[in-house]
Amino acid sequence: MTDRFKTVTHWCHKADNDLKAANHEIDHEDGAFDTVCFHAQQTVEKYLKAYLVFHGKEIPRTHALIRLIKDCISIDGSFEKLIEKEIDELTDYAIEIRYADDFYIPNREEARNAIDKAEYVKDFVKSRLSKGGFID
């Protein structure tokens, strides 16, 4: 396995752990829904970065999902679907939701929607990686 493939595998593993954490937390009666949304955003960010690494691209130091999606679109136009599905709306969960300055706690429905988007991106990116010859 090449170093690049190892790095892609590591990004996917970390993303999967974020998704596991989100799914675990949402099932609690008094779930920390801000944490669920944060982990959903992180799942998406890490899968997009895995895709960029797979294609030998530099990883920008950003949480801005729209930037990462556009970088992916430059490789494969089908990533436009992520804009259509408004995946970039999860960006706010990366920073703003984590600090007291802009205090906001999402509800269970919003957290579930964030997880659904993260799961969609996971499946989408893994299918694109698979078509490119990556086997996880």
Buried (B, 14 or more C-beta within 10 A) or exposed (E): EEEEBEBBBEBBEBBBBBBEBBBEBBEEEEBBBBBBBBBBBBBBBBBBBBBBBBBEBEBEEBBBBBBBBBBBBEBEEEBEBBBEBEBBBBBBBBBEBBEEEEEEEBEEEBBBBBBEBBBBBBEBBBEBBEEEEBEE
